[in-house]
């Protein structure tokens, strides 16, 4: 899948390109609205701001990862609502760049773990119909249900392992089984299911 890099910060695109050299990204100076739709675009938020609504709509038909020099949770929410598949710090480590690319290539969303925790907390704080949410968990075993509820409330794998006196590996196995049985992709989807 083709990767395009768009940024207006001096040297930033070169830094990304160097870190992602195995993928052979293409650096663009501006978004071209007739780009192939089977592409991933890494773009800074400052490059999006001056675009017209029509161009922004066209931009988010692609798999877009938005970067900011000053990441902010509310900005992340806005870009995700527009259709972004990821949001992160423009200066994040090379390993995170690869992780983000891989997630978008697989059609998944990529966010920094701190943002995921904030989103789960925000979802948890909203009023929900607990009985309806819990009925969905009837397909799970007793232990999977315990793990699912803790994952949905934002607990880490280590916290769940410590609370239930099991290994992190066992927690991950339960999490995989939960996502499969409930046809979910990840813990964010689980939290949305439990708290919507």
C-alpha positions, -999 to +999 in steps of 0.1 A: +000+000+000+014+034-010+024+058+018+023+096+012+039+121+037+026+156+040+041+181+065+051+217+066+076+214+095+112+217+084+128+183+083+098+164+097+089+146+064+126+137+060+126+123+095+095+102+088+108+091+055+141+080+070+123+061+098+100+044+073+125+039+045+117+002+041+081+013+030+095+038+005+071+067+012+066+096-011+068+131+002+042+155-011+041+193-007+003+194-008-026+170-009-037+161-044-074+153-043-072+128-072-047+105-053-054+068-054-079+057-028-059+027-018-033+048+000-021+058+035-015+094+042+006+107+071-002+144+075+004+172+100-027+190+114-013+223+102-015+210+066-052+202+071-062+236+086-061+256+054-079+230+032-115+236+020-143+214+033-145+195+000-108+188+000-109+176+036-138+153+028-118+139-001-087+136+021-105+114+046-116+090+020-080+077+023-065+060+054-052+091+072-030+094+102-029+130+116+001+142+135+005+172+157+035+189+173+013+195+203-011+165+206-044+172+222-073+149+231-100+171+217-081+175+185-078+137+183-116+134+187-123+160+160-100+143+135-114+109+142-149+122+137-138+136+103-126+101+094-090+099+104-078+064+113-050+076+136-037+105+156-003+110+173+027+131+181+046+143+151+079+136+169+069+101+181+095+073+180+102+054+148+087+022+162+054+040+167+055+053+131+058+016+120+031+005+143+008+033+130+015+024+094+008-013+100-025-006+118-037+016+090-025-009+064-047-035+082-076-011+083-074-005+120-073+027+141-040+038+157-039+060+188-013+065+215-023+043+245-028+074+267-055+086+243-072+052+243-073+053+281-088+088+280-114+078+255-124+047+275-126+068+306-148+093+288-170+066+275-172+050+309-183+082+325-213+086+301-246+071+314-254+037+299-279+009+301-258-015+320-283-044+318-284-042+280-246-040+278-240-070+301-265-092+282-241-092+252-215-109+275-237-140+279-217-158+252-185-155+274-173-178+301-173-165+337-136-156+336-139-140+301-168-119+314-147-107+343-118-098+320-142-081+295-157-059+322-123-048+334-110-042+298-141-022+291-134+000+321-099+008+309-078-016+331-044-026+317-035-062+311-012-061+341-039-046+364-063-074+353-037-101+359-029-087+394-066-084+403-076-119+391-043-135+401-035-148+366-007-141+342-006-113+316-004-140+289-036-155+302-053-121+302-042-116+266-056-150+256-089-142+273-090-108+255-084-124+221-112-149+228-135-121+240-129-100+208-135-131+186-167-142+204-181-106+203-168-099+168-148-069+180-114-055+169-100-042+202-106-029+237-119+005+224-147-013+205-154-034+236-157-003+257-180+013+232-202-018+232-204-020+270-209+017+276-231+029+247 
